Amino acid sequence: MARQLVGPVGALVAILIIDGMHFFTFTATKFNHDVVQLPFWAVTGFAYWAALRGGRTVHWALLGFGIGMAVWAKYFIVMQAVPLVLFALFDRDARKSLATLGPWIAVAIALV
């Protein structure tokens, strides 16, 4: 995904930056809700990007799953979900997706 967004050099830099992230270094042994939420943030970001690019139902369902599971981990997912909703409302191209069934499937799955 990073290669498609920023090219091969930017993707390599992104992977190298991960080495300096707090959760992947000395605190990796502290397993708590902050660590549990990380994969759900990642899957939510990927699913939203893929859903807006391709519009496939499976990506919208994955988005709903990611948000729903992240809520169980920690309510801080609101800091990711609110900007995603605002982007869908204010971006001309993303707003078109609201007329499809996909976003509503994501909302339903997240609520379940």
C-alpha positions as CSV (number, residue, x, y, z in Angstrom):
1,M,0.0,0.0,0.0
2,A,2.8,2.4,0.8
3,R,4.4,1.9,-2.6
4,Q,1.2,2.9,-4.2
5,L,0.9,6.0,-2.0
6,V,4.5,7.3,-1.9
7,G,6.6,5.1,-4.2
8,P,9.3,2.6,-3.5
9,V,11.7,4.9,-1.6
10,G,8.9,6.4,0.5
11,A,7.7,2.9,1.3
12,L,11.1,1.9,2.5
13,V,11.4,5.0,4.6
14,A,8.0,4.2,6.2
15,I,9.1,0.7,7.1
16,L,12.3,2.0,8.6
17,I,10.5,4.5,10.7
18,I,8.5,1.7,12.3
19,D,11.7,0.7,14.1
20,G,11.5,3.8,16.1
21,M,7.9,3.5,17.1
22,H,7.3,3.3,20.8
23,F,5.1,0.2,20.7
24,F,7.6,-1.8,18.6
25,T,10.7,-1.2,20.8
26,F,11.3,-1.4,24.6
27,T,7.6,-1.4,25.5
28,A,6.7,-4.3,23.3
29,T,6.6,-6.5,26.4
30,K,3.9,-4.4,28.0
31,F,0.7,-5.9,26.5
32,N,-2.3,-3.7,27.1
33,H,-5.2,-2.1,25.2
34,D,-2.8,0.3,23.4
35,V,-1.0,-2.6,21.8
36,V,-4.3,-4.4,21.0
37,Q,-5.7,-1.5,19.1
38,L,-2.8,-1.2,16.7
39,P,-3.7,-3.9,14.2
40,F,-7.3,-2.6,14.1
41,W,-6.1,0.9,13.4
42,A,-4.0,-0.5,10.6
43,V,-6.8,-2.7,9.1
44,T,-9.2,0.3,9.4
45,G,-6.9,2.6,7.5
46,F,-6.2,0.0,4.8
47,A,-9.8,-1.0,4.4
48,Y,-11.0,2.6,4.1
49,W,-8.3,3.4,1.5
50,A,-9.2,0.2,-0.5
51,A,-12.9,0.8,-0.2
52,L,-12.7,4.3,-1.6
53,R,-10.4,3.2,-4.4
54,G,-12.2,0.0,-5.4
55,G,-15.6,0.2,-3.8
56,R,-15.6,-3.6,-3.1
57,T,-18.1,-4.8,-0.4
58,V,-15.4,-6.9,1.3
59,H,-13.3,-3.7,2.0
60,W,-16.3,-1.9,3.5
61,A,-17.0,-5.0,5.6
62,L,-13.4,-5.1,6.7
63,L,-13.6,-1.4,7.6
64,G,-16.7,-2.1,9.8
65,F,-14.9,-5.0,11.4
66,G,-11.8,-3.0,12.1
67,I,-13.7,-0.1,13.7
68,G,-15.9,-2.5,15.7
69,M,-13.0,-4.5,17.1
70,A,-11.0,-1.3,17.8
71,V,-13.9,0.0,20.0
72,W,-13.5,-3.1,22.1
73,A,-9.8,-2.5,22.5
74,K,-10.1,1.2,23.3
75,Y,-12.5,4.0,22.5
76,F,-9.6,6.1,21.1
77,I,-10.6,4.7,17.7
78,V,-12.8,7.8,17.6
79,M,-9.7,9.8,16.7
80,Q,-9.4,7.8,13.5
81,A,-13.1,7.2,12.7
82,V,-14.2,10.9,12.9
83,P,-11.6,12.1,10.3
84,L,-12.6,9.2,8.0
85,V,-16.3,10.2,8.2
86,L,-15.4,13.9,7.7
87,F,-13.3,13.0,4.7
88,A,-16.2,11.1,3.2
89,L,-18.5,14.1,3.8
90,F,-16.2,16.8,2.4
91,D,-14.3,15.1,-0.4
92,R,-16.1,15.3,-3.7
93,D,-15.0,11.8,-4.9
94,A,-15.4,10.1,-1.5
95,R,-18.9,11.6,-1.0
96,K,-20.1,9.6,-4.0
97,S,-19.5,6.4,-2.0
98,L,-22.2,7.4,0.5
99,A,-24.8,6.8,-2.2
100,T,-23.7,3.1,-2.3
101,L,-24.4,0.3,0.1
102,G,-20.8,-0.1,1.2
103,P,-20.5,2.6,4.0
104,W,-23.8,1.5,5.5
105,I,-22.6,-2.1,5.6
106,A,-19.5,-0.9,7.4
107,V,-21.6,1.0,9.9
108,A,-23.8,-2.0,10.5
109,I,-20.9,-4.4,11.0
110,A,-19.1,-1.9,13.4
111,L,-22.3,-1.6,15.5
112,V,-22.7,-5.4,15.7
